[in-house]
Amino acid sequence: MHDVIIIGAGPAGLSAALWCDELGLDTLVIEQASEVGGQLLRVHNRVENYLGARAANGRELRDLFAAQAEERDFDLWTEAEVESVDLKSRRVRLRSGEELQSIALVIATGVRRRRLGVPGETEFEGRGVLESGQLEHEKVKGEDVLVVGGGDAACENALLLAESCATVTLVHRGRNLGARPEFAERIRSDHRITVFTETTLQSITGGERVESVELLRAGALKPMRMAVRGVLIRVGVEPNTELFRGQLHTDERGYVVVTGEQETSAEMVFAVGDVSNPLAPTVSGATGAGATAAKVIASRLNASGN
């Protein structure tokens, strides 16, 4: 029996763990990946908006967090995959067979990039389907590439790829780009970028690597084929809440609904970070939510005499 079990070791989970340790709570953090950091490991551009620290990328900021966490006394298990969770009893079962229980449970499972589910999307990962424009622009230098999405991330990647690629085609299913005006204006004025709105990606094809895509434009009777050597997909994220659905309140997109104290509809179960914050998913918000949950848990346990 632990005072607190935290599922997820991104910024929110690590912040909650640090504060739980600060407040004298017996704490276990469970992370299914081989290293901590969560979505920070997917941030390849400079981090300039986290108060008190600047970093060349998300991994560098993660390293700062991890170094501070290592100085603390909470337990951290990596490569520990959760098989099931009973929120009523706050019992966690791992795929390894171990069963754990806590007085309070903190959900910090974050989000994952949304997939389109089109043919070739998974098959060509690492062979033309790109992880990041910042990280992999040299792989497609001088080539024709496709970017899917209409938000800030899609537009930012399109602009970055346009600096080294022969052409960039940006396709978005909506009528208008959803990115901030400064991004949308730069996209529209860049002669190296062609924008197709009301268009969807149907498939990705090739041999050893990506060679072409099929696009379907609104009103068209059949898809058109376009030769490209790289595809980058940025169509938003979705919360990692499958383990908990049916046991607590979520919104229509699956994000956990929480109170101002970060508590869910299940007693003594809290949710922090992006998994419960679809409107403002930031590192600052995640670390603040983790601290809030820890303070509330400590206050509750102290009041009950535990």
C-alpha positions as CSV (number, residue, x, y, z in Angstrom):
1,M,0.0,0.0,0.0
2,H,1.3,3.4,-1.0
3,D,0.0,6.8,-0.1
4,V,0.1,7.8,-3.8
5,I,0.5,6.0,-7.1
6,I,1.1,8.3,-10.1
7,I,0.6,6.8,-13.6
8,G,2.8,8.6,-16.1
9,A,6.2,10.4,-15.8
10,G,5.8,13.4,-18.0
11,P,6.1,16.9,-16.6
12,A,2.8,16.6,-14.7
13,G,3.6,13.2,-13.2
14,L,7.1,14.3,-12.2
15,S,5.8,17.5,-10.6
16,A,3.2,15.6,-8.7
17,A,5.8,13.2,-7.5
18,L,8.3,15.9,-6.4
19,W,5.6,17.6,-4.4
20,C,4.3,14.4,-2.9
21,D,7.9,13.7,-1.7
22,E,8.2,17.3,-0.5
23,L,5.1,16.7,1.6
24,G,6.2,13.4,3.0
25,L,4.0,11.0,1.1
26,D,5.0,7.5,0.2
27,T,4.9,7.7,-3.6
28,L,5.3,5.4,-6.6
29,V,5.5,6.6,-10.2
30,I,4.7,4.1,-12.9
31,E,5.9,4.9,-16.5
32,Q,5.5,2.5,-19.4
33,A,8.2,4.0,-21.5
34,S,11.9,3.3,-20.9
35,E,12.6,6.9,-19.9
36,V,10.7,9.8,-18.3
37,G,9.6,12.9,-20.1
38,G,6.3,12.2,-21.9
39,Q,5.6,14.6,-24.7
40,L,8.7,16.6,-24.0
41,L,10.7,13.9,-25.9
42,R,8.7,14.9,-29.0
43,V,9.5,18.6,-28.8
44,H,12.4,19.3,-31.1
45,N,12.3,23.1,-31.3
46,R,13.7,25.5,-28.7
47,V,11.7,25.9,-25.5
48,E,11.5,29.6,-24.6
49,N,8.2,29.9,-22.8
50,Y,8.7,27.8,-19.6
51,L,9.3,30.4,-16.8
52,G,12.7,30.1,-15.3
53,A,14.4,27.8,-17.8
54,R,15.3,27.8,-21.5
55,A,16.2,24.7,-23.4
56,A,17.4,23.8,-26.9
57,N,14.6,21.3,-27.1
58,G,12.2,19.3,-25.0
59,R,14.7,16.6,-24.1
60,E,17.0,19.2,-22.6
61,L,14.2,20.5,-20.5
62,R,13.3,16.9,-19.6
63,D,16.9,16.4,-18.4
64,L,16.5,19.3,-16.0
65,F,13.3,17.8,-14.6
66,A,14.8,14.3,-14.4
67,A,17.9,15.5,-12.6
68,Q,15.8,17.2,-9.9
69,A,13.6,14.1,-9.6
70,E,16.6,11.9,-9.0
71,E,17.4,13.9,-5.9
72,R,14.0,12.9,-4.4
73,D,13.0,9.8,-2.5
74,F,10.0,8.6,-4.4
75,D,10.0,5.3,-6.3
76,L,10.0,5.4,-10.1
77,W,9.4,2.3,-12.2
78,T,10.0,2.6,-16.0
79,E,9.0,0.0,-18.6
80,A,6.1,-0.8,-16.3
81,E,2.9,-1.3,-18.4
82,V,-0.4,-1.0,-16.6
83,E,-2.8,-3.7,-17.6
84,S,-5.9,-2.6,-15.6
85,V,-6.9,-0.1,-13.0
86,D,-9.8,-0.2,-10.5
87,L,-10.4,3.4,-9.6
88,K,-12.9,2.6,-6.8
89,S,-10.3,0.6,-4.9
90,R,-7.4,2.5,-6.4
91,R,-5.8,-0.8,-7.3
92,V,-3.4,-1.1,-10.2
93,R,-2.4,-4.3,-12.0
94,L,0.7,-4.4,-14.2
95,R,1.2,-6.7,-17.2
96,S,4.0,-8.3,-15.2
97,G,1.4,-9.5,-12.8
98,E,2.2,-7.2,-9.9
99,E,-0.8,-5.7,-8.0
100,L,-0.4,-2.3,-6.3
101,Q,-2.8,-0.2,-4.2
102,S,-2.8,3.3,-2.9
103,I,-4.9,5.7,-0.9
104,A,-4.8,8.3,-3.7
105,L,-4.2,7.8,-7.4
106,V,-2.9,10.4,-9.9
107,I,-3.6,9.9,-13.6
108,A,-0.8,11.6,-15.6
109,T,-1.0,9.5,-18.8
110,G,-0.9,12.5,-21.2
111,V,-1.8,12.4,-24.9
112,R,-0.6,10.8,-28.1
113,R,-0.6,12.0,-31.6
114,R,-3.7,11.2,-33.5
115,R,-3.4,8.9,-36.4
116,L,-5.4,9.0,-39.6
117,G,-5.5,5.2,-40.0
118,V,-4.9,5.4,-43.7
119,P,-3.0,2.6,-45.6
120,G,0.8,3.2,-45.5
121,E,0.8,5.5,-42.4
122,T,2.3,2.9,-40.1
123,E,4.1,0.8,-42.8
124,F,6.3,3.7,-43.9
125,E,7.3,5.1,-40.5
126,G,11.0,5.9,-40.7
127,R,10.9,5.3,-44.5
128,G,9.4,8.6,-45.6
129,V,6.7,9.1,-42.9
130,L,8.4,11.7,-40.8
131,E,8.4,12.1,-37.0
132,S,9.4,15.8,-37.1
133,G,10.3,18.5,-39.6
134,Q,12.8,19.9,-37.3
135,L,14.5,16.6,-36.6
136,E,14.3,15.1,-40.1
137,H,14.4,17.9,-42.7
138,E,17.8,16.7,-43.9
139,K,16.3,13.4,-44.9
140,V,14.0,15.0,-47.4
141,K,16.2,17.9,-48.5
142,G,15.5,18.8,-52.1
143,E,12.5,16.5,-52.2
144,D,8.7,17.1,-52.6
145,V,6.9,16.5,-49.3
146,L,3.4,16.5,-48.0
147,V,2.2,17.9,-44.6
148,V,-1.3,16.9,-43.3
149,G,-3.1,19.2,-40.9
150,G,-4.2,22.8,-40.5
151,G,-3.1,23.8,-37.0
152,D,-0.1,25.5,-35.6
153,A,2.1,22.4,-35.6
154,A,1.3,21.5,-39.2
155,C,1.9,25.0,-40.4
156,E,5.1,25.4,-38.4
157,N,6.5,22.1,-39.8
158,A,5.5,23.1,-43.4
159,L,7.3,26.4,-43.0
160,L,10.4,24.6,-41.7
161,L,10.4,22.0,-44.4
162,A,10.0,24.6,-47.1
163,E,13.5,26.0,-46.2
164,S,15.2,22.8,-47.5
165,C,12.6,20.9,-49.6
166,A,11.9,21.4,-53.3
167,T,8.1,21.8,-52.6
168,V,5.8,21.4,-49.7
169,T,2.1,20.6,-50.1
170,L,-0.1,21.3,-47.1
171,V,-3.5,19.5,-47.1
172,H,-6.2,20.2,-44.6
173,R,-9.7,18.7,-44.4
174,G,-11.3,22.0,-43.3
175,R,-12.2,25.0,-45.4
176,N,-9.8,27.3,-43.5
177,L,-6.6,26.7,-41.7
178,G,-7.0,26.6,-37.9
179,A,-3.5,27.9,-37.2
180,R,-2.7,31.2,-35.6
181,P,-3.0,34.1,-38.1
182,E,0.7,34.7,-38.2
183,F,1.3,31.1,-39.2
184,A,-1.5,31.1,-41.8
185,E,-0.3,34.3,-43.3
186,R,3.2,33.0,-43.7
187,I,1.9,29.8,-45.3
188,R,-0.2,31.7,-47.8
189,S,2.7,34.0,-48.8
190,D,5.4,31.3,-49.2
191,H,5.7,30.4,-52.9
192,R,7.3,27.1,-52.0
193,I,4.1,25.9,-50.2
194,T,0.9,24.9,-51.9
195,V,-2.3,24.6,-49.8
196,F,-5.1,22.3,-50.5
197,T,-8.1,22.8,-48.2
198,E,-11.1,20.5,-48.0
199,T,-8.7,17.7,-48.9
200,T,-8.0,14.4,-47.2
201,L,-5.1,12.0,-47.4
202,Q,-6.4,8.6,-48.6
203,S,-3.2,6.5,-48.7
204,I,0.6,6.5,-48.7
205,T,2.3,4.2,-51.2
206,G,5.9,3.3,-52.3
207,G,8.5,0.6,-52.4
208,E,11.5,0.8,-50.0
209,R,10.3,4.3,-49.0
210,V,7.4,6.7,-49.7
211,E,6.9,7.5,-53.4
212,S,3.4,8.9,-53.7
213,V,0.1,9.7,-51.9
214,E,-3.5,9.7,-52.9
215,L,-5.5,12.8,-52.1
216,L,-9.3,13.3,-52.3
217,R,-10.5,16.9,-52.8
218,A,-14.0,17.9,-51.9
219,G,-16.4,17.3,-54.8
220,A,-13.9,15.1,-56.7
221,L,-15.1,11.8,-58.0
222,K,-11.9,10.0,-57.4
223,P,-8.5,10.6,-55.6
224,M,-5.6,12.2,-57.3
225,R,-2.1,10.7,-57.1
226,M,0.8,13.0,-56.1
227,A,4.5,12.0,-56.1
228,V,6.2,12.9,-52.8
229,R,9.2,11.5,-50.9
230,G,8.1,12.5,-47.4
231,V,4.8,12.8,-45.4
232,L,4.4,14.5,-42.1
233,I,1.1,14.2,-40.3
234,R,0.0,16.7,-37.6
235,V,-3.8,16.3,-37.0
236,G,-3.9,16.9,-33.3
237,V,-3.7,14.6,-30.3
238,E,-6.0,12.3,-28.3
239,P,-5.9,11.5,-24.5
240,N,-4.5,8.2,-23.2
241,T,-7.6,7.4,-21.1
242,E,-8.7,4.0,-22.4
243,L,-7.8,2.4,-19.0
244,F,-10.2,4.6,-17.1
245,R,-13.2,5.1,-19.4
246,G,-16.4,4.0,-17.8
247,Q,-15.0,4.6,-14.3
248,L,-14.9,8.4,-14.3
249,H,-16.4,11.3,-16.2
250,T,-14.7,12.3,-19.5
251,D,-15.7,14.8,-22.1
252,E,-16.8,13.9,-25.6
253,R,-13.2,13.6,-26.8
254,G,-12.1,11.4,-23.9
255,Y,-10.3,14.0,-21.8
256,V,-10.8,13.5,-18.0
257,V,-13.1,16.1,-16.4
258,V,-11.6,17.5,-13.2
259,T,-12.4,20.0,-10.5
260,G,-10.3,23.0,-9.6
261,E,-8.4,20.7,-7.2
262,Q,-7.6,18.3,-10.1
263,E,-9.9,15.7,-8.6
264,T,-11.9,13.4,-11.0
265,S,-15.4,12.1,-10.4
266,A,-13.8,9.1,-8.7
267,E,-13.0,9.7,-5.0
268,M,-9.3,10.3,-4.3
269,V,-8.4,9.9,-8.0
270,F,-6.8,13.0,-9.6
271,A,-5.8,13.8,-13.2
272,V,-3.1,16.2,-14.2
273,G,-1.4,17.5,-17.3
274,D,-2.6,17.2,-20.9
275,V,-4.9,14.2,-20.2
276,S,-7.3,16.6,-18.4
277,N,-6.4,19.9,-20.0
278,P,-7.5,20.0,-23.7
279,L,-7.8,23.8,-23.9
280,A,-4.3,24.8,-22.6
281,P,-1.9,21.9,-22.9
282,T,1.4,23.5,-21.7
283,V,4.4,22.4,-19.7
284,S,3.6,25.2,-17.2
285,G,0.0,24.0,-16.8
286,A,1.1,20.4,-16.4
287,T,3.6,21.1,-13.6
288,G,1.2,23.4,-11.8
289,A,-1.6,20.8,-12.0
290,G,0.8,18.2,-10.6
291,A,1.7,20.4,-7.6
292,T,-2.0,21.2,-7.0
293,A,-3.0,17.5,-6.9
294,A,-0.1,16.7,-4.5
295,K,-1.0,19.5,-2.1
296,V,-4.7,18.5,-2.1
297,I,-3.8,14.8,-1.5
298,A,-1.5,15.7,1.4
299,S,-4.2,17.9,3.0
300,R,-6.8,15.2,2.7
301,L,-4.5,12.5,4.2
302,N,-3.4,14.8,7.1
303,A,-7.0,15.6,7.9
304,S,-7.9,11.9,8.0
305,G,-4.9,11.0,10.1
306,N,-3.3,8.7,7.5
